[in-house]
């Protein structure tokens, strides 16, 4: 049987079900999830967006390097009851200025 090499290639060449632009979309989803009046931790954003926590922590690191996210306080996670969890926000200009906290 002869293979037909003139077929159009599939839209997704990476083979993992995602294209290159989906990472940008995930990053934007994480940024928007942290943009709220109430600070959240990575697990809360993971549950809200459906994005794995490992990816969220990578995006948090990227946002910290570019000063787009800030730690509001460190406390206990309401889901896991684990202490020393960072509660973050990307809306830090308004929130942190009210509390007098620096980035």
N, C-alpha and C positions, 0 to 999 in steps of 0.2 A: 504494500500500500504506500502510495506516494504522499508525502507531507505537503501541505499547501502553505508556502511561506509568504503568501500575499495577503494573509488575513490581517486585519487590524489588531494591534496589540491591545490588551485590556487597559482600562483607565488606571487601574492600580497596579503599578509595577513593583511595589515594595513587597507584596505578598502577605502582609500582616493585617490587611483590612483597613488600613489607614493611609492617607496620602500625606504629603509633606505639609499641606496647609492645616491639617487637623491639629497639629501641635500648636500652631498659632491660635487656633480656636480654643484649645484647652487652656492655654496661658491666659487668654482673654476671659474665659469663664471663671478661672481662679481669681483673677484680678477683680472681676465684678462681684464675685461672692464675698470677697473681703471688704468690698466697698459698701459698708453699712454702718449704721449708728452704733450697733452693738458689736464689739470685737469678737472674733471667732478664732478657734484653733484649727489645725490642719484636719483633724478627724471630722469636725463639724462641716467643714467645706467639702471634704471627701464624700460624706453622706449626702450633702445637699446637691453636689454636682455629678456624682457618680464617677469621678476621676480618682484613680488610685492615690493613696496617701504618699507613696514614694515619689510620684510625679509632682504632687502638690509641694512637697518639701523641696524638690529641685527648683520649681518655679519661685518659691519663697526665697531661696538662695539667690536666684537671679534678680528678683525684685529688691532684695536687700543691697546687693552690689550697686544697683542704680538708684538707691534711695526712693523707691516707690512704695515701700511698705514699712510699717513701724510696729514695734512691740508696745502695746498699751500697758499691759501688766502680765505678771506671771502668777498663775493660780491653779486651782484644781479643775480638771476636765469634768464637765457635768455628765458625760457619757461613761467614761471608764473609771472615774473617781481617782485618777492618777494625779499626783501633785507635780508642781514645777512644769506646767504646760504654758507655752507662750500663747497669749491672745493677741492677735494681730489685726491691723486694719490698713487699708489703702486710702482711707479718708482721714488721714492723720492730721492734715492741716487744721481742720475744724475741731476735731476731738481733742488733740493734744494741746492746742492753743487754749481751750477751755480749762483744761486741767493744769496747764503750766508745765507740761512735760516736754522735754526736748527729744528730737529724733535720735 
